[in-house]
Amino acid sequence: MIYFIYGEDTYSARHALKKIKDGLGDQDALQNNTTILDGSKVTPDELRNYVQSMPFLGQYRLVIVEDLLKRLQAEKGKASKKNDDSLSLPVQFNSVMKNDICPTTVLVLTDGALSSSAKASAVTKALFDGISDINIKNFAPVSENKLSEWIRSYVAENGGRISASAVEKLKYYLSSDLWALSNNIDKLLIYKNGQEITEKDIICMVPEIGQQDDIWKLLNATLGKDLKTAMNYYTRITGTGANGYYLLSMIVTQMRKVMRVKMWMEEGYTGAKLLSVTKLSSFQIKDPVAQAKGFSVSQLEGFYRKVLDADVKTKTGQMDPDTAVMVLISELCEA
C-alpha cells in the first residue's frame, strides 16, 4: 500500500501518519521495521532496496520518504545523472512504486505545501501515473469557520470543556496553527482539571496571548487619551519581560491594521467584504474596527506618523526603545 500525505497543515499530516502506524499491528515490531528516508537525497535504487525488503519478526515493513516530491518539483523532473539518462527521476521512482514494492511493505511519502504550477503538476503526474493502490491526502490549513469546531472537539476529546469566548480568544491569537493550539490547550486542560476553560484562563496561562491582549488594551487606552490606564498596561507588559523593541513593533503592527481597516471602511466596505479585503478573521477585526470608528483618517494618519517616528528613532539610535515607547504613549494621549 502507498500513501501520499502532504499539505501546509503539518499537524494533521503528522497525525495521519500516526494513524497509519497504529493500524500496522504491534508497534514494537513496527519500530524495528521502520525506515525513514530523506527525499532530497534518496535514489530510485535505494528506495527499491528498502521497499523490497521483508519485515524482520513483524507483519509489515514501513518505509517513509520525506519531501521527495518537493525535490522532484524543484528539479522539474530533469534526468538523473546516476541512473538511466533516458528517464526522468519521477518516472524512475514511479517504476519502483508500481513494480517493486513487496506486499508486506507500506510506503508513505510525506511533503509539506507543494507548488501547483503547470511544471510542478506535470512532475506530480509522472510520479504517480498508473498507480492505483495509492491513498492521497492533502491537509490544507483549517478554515476559520471550521477552526472553532476543531478547538471544541479537541477539548472535548481530551475530557475538557471550554467557553465560547475562550474559543474565540484562541482563534484570534493562534489562528490555524494547530501545533500551538494543541500544545496550549493541553496545558489549559491540565490547569483546569475538568473545569471549563475561560477567556481569563487563557490570558493567565498562555503568556503570549495575555501579552498581546494587553498590547491591544494599551493601544485602546492610548488612543482614548487615558494616560494612566495606558501606563498601567505598559508597566504590566514590560513586567512580563517584553522589551521596548518588541512592544514598539507590536504597536506598529496594530496601528497598521487599524489604518488598513479604516481605509477600506472609508471605501464603503463592511461585513464579509471587509473581512475579505483585510484578510482578517471575524474575531481579529473587532478591535481594529472599534478603533477605526472613533477617528478620522487624518487623525489616524497623525497617530501612525508618531508611531513610525518612534520606530525610526529607536532603529537609528536616537532614543532607547523603552523611553521611545513611554514618550509615544504620552504624545498620543496628548494629541
Backbone hydrogen bonds in HBPLUS format (Angstrom, degrees):
<---DONOR---> <-ACCEPTOR-->    atom                        ^
c    i                          cat <-CA-CA->   ^        H-A-AA   ^      H-
h    n   atom  resd res      DA  || num        DHA   H-A  angle D-A-AA Bond
n    s   type  num  typ     dist DA aas  dist angle  dist       angle   num
A0107-LEU N   A0001-MET O   2.98 MM 106  6.36 159.0  2.03 165.1 168.3     1
A0002-ILE N   A0133-ASP O   3.32 MM 131  6.42 158.5  2.37 163.0 164.8     2
A0135-ASN N   A0002-ILE O   2.87 MM 133  6.35 155.7  1.93 148.6 155.3     3
A0003-TYR N   A0107-LEU O   2.82 MM 104  6.28 154.3  1.89 156.7 165.0     4
A0109-LEU N   A0003-TYR O   2.79 MM 106  6.11 169.4  1.80 157.8 158.4     5
A0004-PHE N   A0135-ASN O   2.85 MM 131  6.16 161.6  1.89 152.0 151.4     6
A0137-LYS N   A0004-PHE O   2.90 MM 133  6.30 163.3  1.93 169.2 170.2     7
A0005-ILE N   A0109-LEU O   2.81 MM 104  6.18 161.0  1.84 170.1 172.1     8
A0111-ASP N   A0005-ILE O   2.95 MM 106  6.45 144.9  2.07 147.8 155.4     9
A0006-TYR N   A0137-LYS O   3.10 MM 131  6.50 165.1  2.12 166.2 168.8    10
A0139-PHE N   A0006-TYR O   2.73 MM 133  6.11 163.9  1.76 151.5 156.8    11
A0007-GLY N   A0112-GLY O   3.08 MM 105  4.67 151.4  2.17  99.8 103.2    12
A0010-THR N   A0008-GLU O   2.96 MM   2  5.69 122.1  2.31 111.4  95.0    13
A0009-ASP N   A0139-PHE O   2.92 MM 130  5.27 166.3  1.93 156.0 153.2    14
A0013-ALA N   A0009-ASP O   3.17 MM   4  6.40 157.3  2.22 146.7 153.7    15
A0014-ARG N   A0010-THR O   2.87 MM   4  5.93 156.0  1.93 141.7 147.4    16
A0015-HIS N   A0011-TYR O   3.06 MM   4  6.38 153.4  2.14 146.6 154.0    17
A0016-ALA N   A0012-SER O   2.88 MM   4  6.11 141.7  2.03 141.9 152.6    18
A0017-LEU N   A0013-ALA O   3.05 MM   4  6.36 149.6  2.14 145.2 152.9    19
A0018-LYS N   A0014-ARG O   3.03 MM   4  6.36 151.8  2.11 142.1 149.9    20
A0019-LYS N   A0015-HIS O   2.98 MM   4  6.20 149.0  2.08 140.1 148.0    21
A0020-ILE N   A0016-ALA O   3.10 MM   4  6.41 149.1  2.20 142.5 150.1    22
A0021-LYS N   A0017-LEU O   3.01 MM   4  6.36 162.2  2.04 151.4 155.7    23
A0022-ASP N   A0018-LYS O   2.84 MM   4  6.10 159.1  1.89 150.8 156.7    24
A0023-GLY N   A0019-LYS O   3.17 MM   4  6.34 133.9  2.40 136.2 147.0    25
A0023-GLY N   A0020-ILE O   3.10 MM   3  5.25 133.6  2.32  98.6 111.4    26
A0024-LEU N   A0021-LYS O   3.02 MM   3  5.37 165.1  2.04 117.1 119.4    27
A0030-LEU N   A0026-ASP O   2.99 MM   4  6.19 151.5  2.07 142.6 151.7    28
A0031-GLN N   A0027-GLN O   2.89 MM   4  5.98 152.6  1.97 141.2 147.7    29
A0032-ASN N   A0028-ASP O   3.39 MM   4  6.67 149.2  2.49 140.0 146.4    30
A0033-ASN N   A0030-LEU O   2.87 MM   3  4.93 144.4  1.99 101.2 112.9    31
A0062-LEU N   A0033-ASN O   2.92 MM  29  6.19 152.1  2.00 143.7 152.9    32
A0035-THR N   A0062-LEU O   2.87 MM  27  6.34 156.5  1.93 160.5 168.5    33
A0064-ILE N   A0035-THR O   2.79 MM  29  6.16 169.2  1.80 166.7 170.5    34
A0037-LEU N   A0064-ILE O   2.70 MM  27  6.06 167.4  1.71 167.4 172.0    35
A0066-GLU N   A0037-LEU O   3.01 MM  29  6.30 168.3  2.02 170.1 167.0    36
A0041-LYS N   A0038-ASP O   2.99 MM   3  5.69 165.9  2.01 122.1 126.8    37
A0042-VAL N   A0038-ASP O   2.98 MM   4  5.99 160.5  2.02 162.0 168.0    38
A0039-GLY N   A0066-GLU O   2.70 MM  27  4.97 135.7  1.89 142.2 150.4    39
A0047-LEU N   A0043-THR O   3.02 MM   4  6.31 163.9  2.05 156.6 160.8    40
A0048-ARG N   A0044-PRO O   2.89 MM   4  6.09 157.3  1.94 148.3 155.0    41
A0049-ASN N   A0045-ASP O   3.06 MM   4  6.32 155.8  2.12 146.6 151.9    42
A0050-TYR N   A0046-GLU O   3.26 MM   4  6.58 155.5  2.32 148.3 153.7    43
A0051-VAL N   A0047-LEU O   2.97 MM   4  6.21 169.9  1.98 163.3 165.5    44
A0052-GLN N   A0048-ARG O   3.08 MM   4  6.03 135.3  2.29 145.3 154.6    45
A0053-SER N   A0050-TYR O   3.26 MM   3  5.40 153.3  2.33 102.1 109.9    46
A0102-CYS N   A0051-VAL O   3.01 MM  51  6.09 173.6  2.02 142.1 143.5    47
A0061-ARG N   A0104-THR O   2.87 MM  43  6.20 154.4  1.93 152.0 156.8    48
A0106-VAL N   A0061-ARG O   2.79 MM  45  6.18 162.4  1.82 165.3 170.5    49
A0063-VAL N   A0106-VAL O   2.92 MM  43  6.24 167.1  1.94 160.2 163.5    50
A0108-VAL N   A0063-VAL O   2.83 MM  45  6.21 165.2  1.85 161.5 165.1    51
A0065-VAL N   A0108-VAL O   2.86 MM  43  6.28 159.8  1.90 156.9 163.2    52
A0110-THR N   A0065-VAL O   2.93 MM  45  6.26 164.3  1.96 156.7 159.2    53
A0067-ASP N   A0110-THR O   2.67 MM  43  5.91 160.6  1.71 162.7 169.8    54
A0071-ARG N   A0067-ASP O   3.37 MM   4  6.43 156.0  2.43 133.2 138.6    55
A0072-LEU N   A0068-LEU O   2.95 MM   4  6.30 161.8  1.98 153.5 159.0    56
A0073-GLN N   A0069-LEU O   2.79 MM   4  5.93 160.4  1.83 153.6 158.3    57
A0074-ALA N   A0070-LYS O   3.03 MM   4  6.18 154.0  2.10 141.1 148.5    58
A0075-GLU N   A0071-ARG O   2.95 MM   4  6.23 146.4  2.07 146.7 156.1    59
A0076-LYS N   A0072-LEU O   2.95 MM   4  6.02 108.5  2.47 130.4 147.8    60
A0077-GLY N   A0072-LEU O   3.24 MM   5  5.71 154.6  2.31 156.3 159.3    61
A0076-LYS N   A0073-GLN O   3.01 MM   3  4.79 146.4  2.13  94.3 104.8    62
A0078-LYS N   A0075-GLU O   3.16 MM   3  5.89 153.0  2.24 117.9 123.9    63
A0087-LEU N   A0084-ASP O   3.09 MM   3  5.81 169.6  2.10 122.6 125.8    64
A0092-GLN N   A0088-SER O   3.06 MM   4  6.39 153.6  2.13 151.9 160.1    65
A0093-PHE N   A0089-LEU O   2.91 MM   4  6.16 166.5  1.93 165.2 167.5    66
A0094-ASN N   A0090-PRO O   2.88 MM   4  5.98 150.5  1.97 140.8 150.1    67
A0095-SER N   A0091-VAL O   2.96 MM   4  6.20 147.6  2.06 141.9 149.5    68
A0096-VAL N   A0092-GLN O   3.17 MM   4  6.53 153.0  2.25 144.8 151.2    69
A0097-MET N   A0093-PHE O   3.03 MM   4  6.35 162.9  2.06 153.6 157.3    70
A0098-LYS N   A0094-ASN O   2.95 MM   4  6.15 147.9  2.05 148.2 157.1    71
A0099-ASN N   A0095-SER O   2.94 MM   4  5.86 153.0  2.01 148.0 154.4    72
A0100-ASP N   A0096-VAL O   2.91 MM   4  5.02 157.1  1.96 137.8 142.5    73
A0105-THR N   A0102-CYS O   2.91 MM   3  5.30 163.1  1.94 123.7 125.0    74
A0121-SER N   A0117-SER O   2.86 MM   4  6.05 157.3  1.91 152.5 159.1    75
A0122-ALA N   A0118-ALA O   2.99 MM   4  6.20 146.0  2.11 143.1 152.0    76
A0123-VAL N   A0119-LYS O   3.15 MM   4  6.48 149.6  2.25 144.1 151.4    77
A0124-THR N   A0120-ALA O   3.02 MM   4  6.34 158.8  2.06 148.9 154.6    78
A0125-LYS N   A0121-SER O   2.93 MM   4  6.16 160.1  1.97 147.8 152.8    79
A0126-ALA N   A0122-ALA O   2.99 MM   4  6.21 156.9  2.04 144.0 150.2    80
A0127-LEU N   A0123-VAL O   2.96 MM   4  6.20 151.2  2.05 150.0 157.8    81
A0128-PHE N   A0124-THR O   3.15 MM   4  6.39 154.1  2.22 151.3 156.7    82
A0129-ASP N   A0125-LYS O   2.84 MM   4  5.44 116.5  2.24 145.7 157.9    83
A0131-ILE N   A0128-PHE O   3.19 MM   3  5.66 165.7  2.21 137.8 135.9    84
A0146-LYS N   A0143-SER O   3.05 MM   3  5.37 148.3  2.15 107.5 117.2    85
A0147-LEU N   A0143-SER O   2.96 MM   4  6.04 122.9  2.30 146.4 162.8    86
A0147-LEU N   A0144-GLU O   3.24 MM   3  5.09 143.4  2.38  95.1 105.5    87
A0150-TRP N   A0146-LYS O   3.02 MM   4  6.31 149.3  2.12 144.7 154.0    88
A0151-ILE N   A0147-LEU O   2.96 MM   4  6.25 161.5  1.99 155.2 158.4    89
A0152-ARG N   A0148-SER O   2.96 MM   4  6.23 170.2  1.97 154.3 156.9    90
A0153-SER N   A0149-GLU O   2.84 MM   4  5.91 159.6  1.88 146.8 152.9    91
A0154-TYR N   A0150-TRP O   2.91 MM   4  6.05 160.7  1.95 149.5 154.8    92
A0155-VAL N   A0151-ILE O   3.01 MM   4  6.22 164.2  2.03 153.7 157.6    93
A0156-ALA N   A0152-ARG O   2.93 MM   4  6.11 165.3  1.95 149.3 153.7    94
A0157-GLU N   A0153-SER O   2.81 MM   4  5.90 163.0  1.83 153.6 158.3    95
A0158-ASN N   A0154-TYR O   3.24 MM   4  6.34 132.2  2.49 135.6 146.4    96
A0158-ASN N   A0155-VAL O   3.18 MM   3  5.30 136.7  2.38  97.7 109.7    97
A0160-GLY N   A0155-VAL O   2.86 MM   5  5.07 160.3  1.89 145.1 142.9    98
A0159-GLY N   A0156-ALA O   3.00 MM   3  5.10 156.9  2.06 113.5 112.7    99
A0197-ILE N   A0161-ARG O   2.79 MM  36  6.06 164.2  1.82 132.6 135.9   100
A0163-SER N   A0197-ILE O   2.92 MM  34  6.14 165.2  1.94 173.6 168.9   101
A0167-VAL N   A0163-SER O   3.10 MM   4  6.44 150.0  2.19 147.0 155.0   102
A0168-GLU N   A0164-ALA O   3.13 MM   4  6.44 159.8  2.17 147.6 152.2   103
A0169-LYS N   A0165-SER O   2.97 MM   4  6.18 148.2  2.08 139.8 148.7   104
A0170-LEU N   A0166-ALA O   3.06 MM   4  6.30 159.3  2.10 148.6 152.8   105
A0171-LYS N   A0167-VAL O   2.99 MM   4  6.25 160.3  2.03 150.2 156.1   106
A0172-TYR N   A0168-GLU O   2.90 MM   4  6.04 157.2  1.96 147.2 153.1   107
A0173-TYR N   A0169-LYS O   3.24 MM   4  6.44 167.7  2.26 151.2 152.5   108
A0174-LEU N   A0170-LEU O   2.88 MM   4  5.62 158.9  1.93 150.1 156.9   109
A0175-SER N   A0171-LYS O   2.92 MM   4  4.64 135.6  2.12 118.9 126.9   110
A0177-ASP N   A0174-LEU O   3.14 MM   3  5.91 165.3  2.16 145.4 148.8   111
A0178-LEU N   A0176-SER O   2.97 MM   2  5.62 113.2  2.43 113.5  96.4   112
A0181-LEU N   A0177-ASP O   2.94 MM   4  6.20 162.7  1.97 153.8 159.6   113
A0182-SER N   A0178-LEU O   2.88 MM   4  5.84 168.3  1.90 141.4 145.2   114
A0183-ASN N   A0179-TRP O   3.03 MM   4  6.14 165.5  2.05 148.9 153.4   115
A0184-ASN N   A0180-ALA O   3.02 MM   4  6.08 164.8  2.04 148.7 153.0   116
A0185-ILE N   A0181-LEU O   2.83 MM   4  5.93 156.6  1.88 152.3 159.7   117
A0186-ASP N   A0182-SER O   2.94 MM   4  6.03 156.4  2.00 145.4 151.7   118
A0187-LYS N   A0183-ASN O   3.26 MM   4  6.57 152.8  2.33 139.7 146.0   119
A0188-LEU N   A0184-ASN O   3.00 MM   4  6.27 156.7  2.05 146.1 152.6   120
A0189-LEU N   A0185-ILE O   2.81 MM   4  6.04 153.8  1.88 154.8 161.7   121
A0190-ILE N   A0186-ASP O   3.15 MM   4  6.40 157.7  2.20 146.8 151.7   122
A0191-TYR N   A0187-LYS O   3.00 MM   4  6.21 158.5  2.04 146.4 152.9   123
A0192-LYS N   A0188-LEU O   2.88 MM   4  6.04 159.1  1.92 151.6 156.2   124
A0193-ASN N   A0189-LEU O   2.90 MM   4  5.80 143.8  2.03 140.8 150.2   125
A0195-GLN N   A0192-LYS O   3.11 MM   3  5.10 169.0  2.12 113.1 114.7   126
A0201-ASP N   A0198-THR O   3.10 MM   3  5.17 120.6  2.47  95.6 109.9   127
A0202-ILE N   A0198-THR O   3.23 MM   4  6.63 152.4  2.31 147.8 154.5   128
A0203-ILE N   A0199-GLU O   3.12 MM   4  6.45 162.7  2.15 153.5 157.2   129
A0204-CYS N   A0200-LYS O   3.00 MM   4  6.16 148.3  2.11 143.5 152.5   130
A0205-MET N   A0201-ASP O   2.77 MM   4  5.86 160.0  1.81 153.8 158.9   131
A0206-VAL N   A0202-ILE O   2.88 MM   4  5.47 149.5  1.97 145.8 149.8   132
A0209-ILE N   A0206-VAL O   2.94 MM   3  5.52 130.4  2.19 117.4 130.4   133
A0210-GLY N   A0206-VAL O   3.06 MM   4  6.32 164.5  2.08 156.9 161.8   134
A0211-GLN N   A0207-PRO O   2.86 MM   4  5.97 157.6  1.91 151.9 158.3   135
A0212-GLN N   A0208-GLU O   3.09 MM   4  6.13 161.9  2.12 135.5 140.5   136
A0213-ASP N   A0209-ILE O   2.86 MM   4  5.98 155.7  1.92 151.4 158.7   137
A0214-ASP N   A0210-GLY O   3.03 MM   4  6.20 151.3  2.11 140.2 147.4   138
A0215-ILE N   A0211-GLN O   2.99 MM   4  6.33 142.3  2.14 142.9 153.8   139
A0216-TRP N   A0212-GLN O   3.13 MM   4  6.48 153.7  2.20 147.0 152.1   140
A0217-LYS N   A0213-ASP O   3.12 MM   4  6.43 157.0  2.18 143.3 149.9   141
A0218-LEU N   A0214-ASP O   2.76 MM   4  6.00 147.2  1.87 144.7 154.3   142
A0219-LEU N   A0215-ILE O   2.95 MM   4  6.20 158.3  1.99 147.0 152.2   143
A0220-ASN N   A0216-TRP O   2.81 MM   4  6.09 156.4  1.86 150.2 157.4   144
A0221-ALA N   A0217-LYS O   2.92 MM   4  6.09 163.0  1.95 146.5 150.7   145
A0222-THR N   A0218-LEU O   2.85 MM   4  6.04 153.9  1.92 146.2 154.2   146
A0223-LEU N   A0219-LEU O   2.88 MM   4  6.03 172.3  1.89 154.9 156.3   147
A0224-GLY N   A0220-ASN O   2.91 MM   4  5.97 132.5  2.14 135.7 149.4   148
A0226-ASP N   A0221-ALA O   2.82 MM   5  5.08 170.0  1.83 160.7 157.4   149
A0225-LYS N   A0222-THR O   2.95 MM   3  5.00 157.4  2.00 106.4 110.9   150
A0230-ALA N   A0226-ASP O   3.01 MM   4  6.17 163.3  2.04 155.4 160.9   151
A0231-MET N   A0227-LEU O   2.90 MM   4  6.06 161.1  1.94 153.1 157.2   152
A0232-ASN N   A0228-LYS O   3.02 MM   4  6.24 144.0  2.15 140.8 151.1   153
A0233-TYR N   A0229-THR O   3.01 MM   4  6.35 156.1  2.07 151.1 156.4   154
A0234-TYR N   A0230-ALA O   2.91 MM   4  6.19 151.0  2.00 143.6 152.8   155
A0235-THR N   A0231-MET O   2.92 MM   4  6.10 160.7  1.95 145.7 149.7   156
A0236-ARG N   A0232-ASN O   2.98 MM   4  6.23 154.3  2.05 142.6 150.1   157
A0237-ILE N   A0233-TYR O   2.83 MM   4  6.01 162.3  1.87 154.1 158.1   158
A0238-THR N   A0234-TYR O   2.99 MM   4  6.15 174.5  1.99 155.1 156.9   159
A0239-GLY N   A0235-THR O   2.93 MM   4  5.89 135.2  2.13 135.0 147.4   160
A0240-THR N   A0237-ILE O   3.07 MM   3  5.46 152.6  2.14 107.2 115.4   161
A0241-GLY N   A0238-THR O   3.10 MM   3  5.30 160.9  2.14 106.5 111.4   162
A0247-LEU N   A0243-ASN O   3.03 MM   4  6.27 171.1  2.04 158.7 161.5   163
A0248-LEU N   A0244-GLY O   2.86 MM   4  5.91 163.7  1.89 150.7 155.1   164
A0249-SER N   A0245-TYR O   2.97 MM   4  6.14 157.0  2.03 145.9 152.6   165
A0250-MET N   A0246-TYR O   2.96 MM   4  6.22 152.3  2.04 151.0 158.4   166
A0251-ILE N   A0247-LEU O   2.99 MM   4  6.27 152.6  2.07 145.9 153.5   167
A0252-VAL N   A0248-LEU O   2.92 MM   4  6.17 159.1  1.96 150.6 156.1   168
A0253-THR N   A0249-SER O   3.01 MM   4  6.22 157.8  2.06 142.1 148.0   169
A0254-GLN N   A0250-MET O   2.90 MM   4  6.13 162.3  1.93 150.9 155.2   170
A0255-MET N   A0251-ILE O   2.87 MM   4  6.01 162.2  1.90 151.4 156.6   171
A0256-ARG N   A0252-VAL O   2.95 MM   4  6.10 149.5  2.04 145.2 153.8   172
A0257-LYS N   A0253-THR O   3.12 MM   4  6.44 148.2  2.23 142.9 150.9   173
A0258-VAL N   A0254-GLN O   3.03 MM   4  6.37 159.0  2.07 149.4 154.7   174
A0259-MET N   A0255-MET O   2.92 MM   4  6.15 162.6  1.95 151.6 155.9   175
A0260-ARG N   A0256-ARG O   2.96 MM   4  6.13 161.7  1.99 146.7 151.8   176
A0261-VAL N   A0257-LYS O   2.92 MM   4  6.12 165.3  1.94 153.9 157.8   177
A0262-LYS N   A0258-VAL O   2.90 MM   4  6.07 163.0  1.93 150.5 155.6   178
A0263-MET N   A0259-MET O   2.98 MM   4  6.18 161.3  2.02 152.8 157.0   179
A0264-TRP N   A0260-ARG O   3.23 MM   4  6.50 161.7  2.27 148.6 152.6   180
A0265-MET N   A0261-VAL O   2.89 MM   4  6.12 152.6  1.96 150.6 159.5   181
A0266-GLU N   A0262-LYS O   2.92 MM   4  6.14 151.1  2.01 149.9 157.0   182
A0267-GLU N   A0264-TRP O   3.04 MM   3  4.97 132.9  2.27  92.8 106.3   183
A0269-TYR N   A0264-TRP O   3.07 MM   5  5.59 161.5  2.11 151.7 146.4   184
A0268-GLY N   A0265-MET O   2.96 MM   3  5.10 157.6  2.01 105.7 111.5   185
A0274-LEU N   A0270-THR O   3.25 MM   4  4.78 154.1  2.32 104.5 108.1   186
A0274-LEU N   A0271-GLY O   3.12 MM   3  5.41 121.8  2.48 102.3 115.9   187
A0275-LEU N   A0271-GLY O   3.12 MM   4  6.50 155.0  2.19 150.2 157.6   188
A0276-SER N   A0272-ALA O   2.97 MM   4  6.17 152.3  2.05 144.7 152.2   189
A0277-VAL N   A0273-LYS O   3.08 MM   4  6.34 164.7  2.10 152.0 154.1   190
A0278-THR N   A0274-LEU O   3.09 MM   4  6.06 155.2  2.15 145.9 152.6   191
A0279-LYS N   A0275-LEU O   2.91 MM   4  5.62 127.5  2.19 135.3 147.1   192
A0285-ILE N   A0281-SER O   3.07 MM   4  6.14 141.9  2.22 150.5 158.0   193
A0286-LYS N   A0283-PHE O   3.33 MM   3  5.64 158.0  2.38 107.9 114.0   194
A0289-VAL N   A0285-ILE O   3.02 MM   4  6.05 161.1  2.05 154.1 159.5   195
A0290-ALA N   A0286-LYS O   3.01 MM   4  6.20 162.7  2.04 151.2 156.2   196
A0291-GLN N   A0287-ASP O   2.98 MM   4  6.20 159.8  2.02 156.9 161.9   197
A0292-ALA N   A0288-PRO O   2.80 MM   4  5.88 155.4  1.86 145.8 153.6   198
A0293-LYS N   A0289-VAL O   2.97 MM   4  6.07 151.8  2.05 151.1 156.7   199
A0294-GLY N   A0291-GLN O   3.23 MM   3  5.48 140.1  2.39 101.6 112.0   200
A0295-PHE N   A0292-ALA O   3.41 MM   3  5.76 168.2  2.42 110.5 113.9   201
A0300-LEU N   A0296-SER O   3.06 MM   4  6.32 166.1  2.08 153.2 156.3   202
A0301-GLU N   A0297-VAL O   2.85 MM   4  6.07 152.2  1.93 150.3 158.9   203
A0302-GLY N   A0298-SER O   3.00 MM   4  6.20 148.1  2.11 140.6 148.7   204
A0303-PHE N   A0299-GLN O   2.97 MM   4  6.36 154.3  2.04 148.4 155.5   205
A0304-TYR N   A0300-LEU O   2.84 MM   4  6.03 161.7  1.87 149.4 154.7   206
A0305-ARG N   A0301-GLU O   2.93 MM   4  6.10 151.7  2.01 143.8 150.8   207
A0306-LYS N   A0302-GLY O   3.22 MM   4  6.49 154.4  2.29 143.3 149.1   208
A0307-VAL N   A0303-PHE O   3.02 MM   4  6.37 152.9  2.09 148.7 156.7   209
A0308-LEU N   A0304-TYR O   2.88 MM   4  6.16 163.1  1.91 153.0 157.1   210
A0309-ASP N   A0305-ARG O   2.82 MM   4  5.97 149.5  1.92 143.6 152.9   211
A0310-ALA N   A0306-LYS O   3.00 MM   4  6.23 154.7  2.06 144.4 150.1   212
A0311-ASP N   A0307-VAL O   3.02 MM   4  6.30 151.6  2.10 143.7 152.1   213
A0312-VAL N   A0308-LEU O   2.90 MM   4  6.18 156.3  1.96 149.7 155.1   214
A0313-LYS N   A0309-ASP O   3.01 MM   4  6.25 158.5  2.06 147.3 153.0   215
A0314-THR N   A0310-ALA O   3.15 MM   4  6.41 151.3  2.24 146.0 152.3   216
A0315-LYS N   A0311-ASP O   3.13 MM   4  6.35 156.9  2.18 146.2 152.7   217
A0316-THR N   A0312-VAL O   2.92 MM   4  6.05 136.4  2.11 149.0 160.0   218
A0318-GLN N   A0313-LYS O   2.84 MM   5  4.89 129.5  2.09 150.6 157.7   219
A0319-MET N   A0313-LYS O   3.25 MM   6  5.55 142.6  2.40 126.6 122.0   220
A0317-GLY N   A0314-THR O   3.36 MM   3  5.21 159.4  2.41  96.2 102.0   221
A0324-ALA N   A0320-ASP O   2.96 MM   4  6.15 159.8  2.00 155.3 161.9   222
A0325-VAL N   A0321-PRO O   2.99 MM   4  6.18 154.5  2.06 149.0 153.6   223
A0326-MET N   A0322-ASP O   3.21 MM   4  6.50 164.3  2.24 147.4 151.0   224
A0327-VAL N   A0323-THR O   2.90 MM   4  6.11 164.0  1.93 158.0 162.5   225
A0328-LEU N   A0324-ALA O   2.88 MM   4  5.97 155.6  1.94 143.1 150.6   226
A0329-ILE N   A0325-VAL O   2.93 MM   4  6.17 163.1  1.96 154.0 157.3   227
A0330-SER N   A0326-MET O   3.08 MM   4  6.27 162.7  2.11 145.5 150.3   228
A0331-GLU N   A0327-VAL O   2.86 MM   4  6.09 160.9  1.90 153.7 158.9   229
A0332-LEU N   A0328-LEU O   2.89 MM   4  6.07 164.9  1.91 157.2 160.9   230
A0333-CYS N   A0329-ILE O   3.01 MM   4  6.13 153.4  2.08 146.7 153.9   231
A0334-GLU N   A0330-SER O   3.12 MM   4  6.32 134.5  2.33 137.8 149.6   232
A0334-GLU N   A0331-GLU O   3.17 MM   3  5.12 129.3  2.44  92.3 105.7   233
A0335-ALA N   A0331-GLU O   2.91 MM   4  5.97 120.2  2.27 139.3 155.0   234
